[in-house]
């Protein structure tokens, strides 16, 4: 069951990052690309941090 929760957490985080990047990209395209990249780095960091504490 924990695997399902982990996958749902990952999908949820990626959807949030995508939504923020699209919203910013609608106003300023380079800002949207930057927000998407930073968001993916943040998601990666959160996943690594969670694994190191388990």
N, C-alpha and C positions, 0 to 999 in steps of 0.2 A: 504493500500500500504506500510505503514511503517513496517508492520510485514514481508512482503516479503523481503524488504531491510535488515531487521535485520537478517533473516535466511540466505540470500545470503552473508552478511558480516561474519556471523559465519562459514558458509561452506568455504568461501574463506580463513579465518584465519586458520581454521583447515587443509586445504590443504597445505597452506604455511608451517605450523608447521610440517606436515607429510613429505613434500619434504625436508625440512632442516634436519629432523631427519634421513631420509633415506640416504641422501647424506653423512652426518657425519658417520652414521652407516656402510656405505660401506667401510669407511676407518678405523674406530675404533668403534666396537660395543658398548662398555660401554659409549662412548661419544655420540653415537646416542640415546641411551636410556635416558641419562641425558638431551640432547638437547630436546627430545620429552617431557619429564617431565617438564622442565623449560618453554617450549613453551606453554604447556597446562596451567600452572600456570599463565603465562602472559596473555593468552586469557581470563581466568577466571577473572583476575584482571581488564582487560579492560572492560569486560562486566559489572562487579560490579560498576566500576567507571562511566560508561555511564549511568547506572540506577540511581545512586545517584545524578547525575547532572540534571536529568529530573524532 
